[in-house]
Amino acid sequence: MPTSVDVVYPQSAASETLANLLAGMREHQRRRDPGSVDERIDALQQLSDDLLEQPAGVERTPGLVFLAAFLRGSNLKQLLARELPQPEALDRFVQVGPRKSLRLQPRGLAVHWIAGNVPLLGMFSWVVSALAGNSNVIRLSGRQADVMSPLLARLNVLSPAGRALTESTAVVRFPRDDLDAQRTMSRLADVRIAWGGEEAVQTVRGLPARWDVEDVILGPRVSFAVVDPAVAGARDISRLVTDIIFFDQLACSSPQHLYVRGNLGEPRFERFLRDLAREFARQARRYPRHPLDHAETYQITLDRSRVLLSGGRVDRDRATQWTLATVSEPVSGVVCANRFLQILPFQDVAATYTALPHNIQTIVMLLPQNDMQQFTEAASRLGVCRFPRPGEGNHFEDPWDGIALLSRLVRWTMRSESAPS
């Protein structure tokens, strides 16, 4: 095996080759008892409690609060009930019809390729896979910080069930051009979960794999927001800004375009923009962002100029921390990231449909009830996967990207029972 592979977690496996590590995990998965699903839920709830207490040794990465919320036992139980007709079938055969019983078994070894822009997302797919009882290998991007090993290390010491979850998990890192390592991971995977841009996920799909491998592709998506200022209070605006600035707008669930009902110059529209700019300034001070390099600073300055030259209006800070660009139509070439939001007026929600791209994921929505019904029905047909309220845009929800993830991570086993005597 190439020497470029670094086993980050567990450290006890650092001397193993990747092939031996994965083969050993697959064999262990076939023989191990994952325990009950309730024990796994309790262990993950303990990790949630631990994160909310801000323990020493765990990096305070933006977004950990979303992970802590996702790990709550109540949320995990709702996730199970939403996808699985009989969640208790994760533990035993359960009758589901006349003389028919269902058992849900783990698929085996799930391998996760994690995107470099928002590394914490890998923990969400790991949670769902571990909840189903799978063993997991998480491959970090070479350009991301390791936020997962500290979390696994915390879980490991919280309870026996937490230790069992971490003992069936490995975190590895190697260069993206190490094709031997990529192929090894792919060939030994029962499930391949790929996060990232088009090039990254296409690379994973092109790797050799067993014919029965389950592929879950969480690829390049974009998100918008649609708001009527008539129903937007101060709390709604604050929560909307949180959706945009967390993860520095690099998560696919962070809105890049905001459609606002009204027209430039109208008192309600202008008041909404003032309140929005004020909240951006407040949260930018509260949530400092990563230091911008020269390329990012240049891109923001260039995009501000593009908007102005197109006839748009720019509200911004004195540096390059946030930008609100109000335009009549999206300005091509503008990179809507790094807290750079394009704002577009609209009158009728139907006018926004033509702007929805094929890879739309989320629309954070705040509309009157009658508009909400019409809008969600039409926009969901056009490909939108989620319609959260302000403040919930970055909540990881299953289904995600329109994929019912949990049901893809188990094997559905049926048994016919004996006829009554």
Helices and strands as residue ranges (DSSP letters): E 6-9, G 11-13, H 18-31, H 37-52, H 64-70, H 73-83, G 87-90, E 94-97, E 100-106, E 109-113, H 121-131, E 135-140, H 148-156, H 160-167, E 169-173, H 179-188, E 191-195, H 198-205, E 214-218, E 222-227, G 229-231, H 234-245, G 246-249, E 255-261, H 267-286, H 294-309, E 313-316, E 323-326, E 340-346, G 349-355, E 360-366, H 369-381, H 405-408, E 410-416
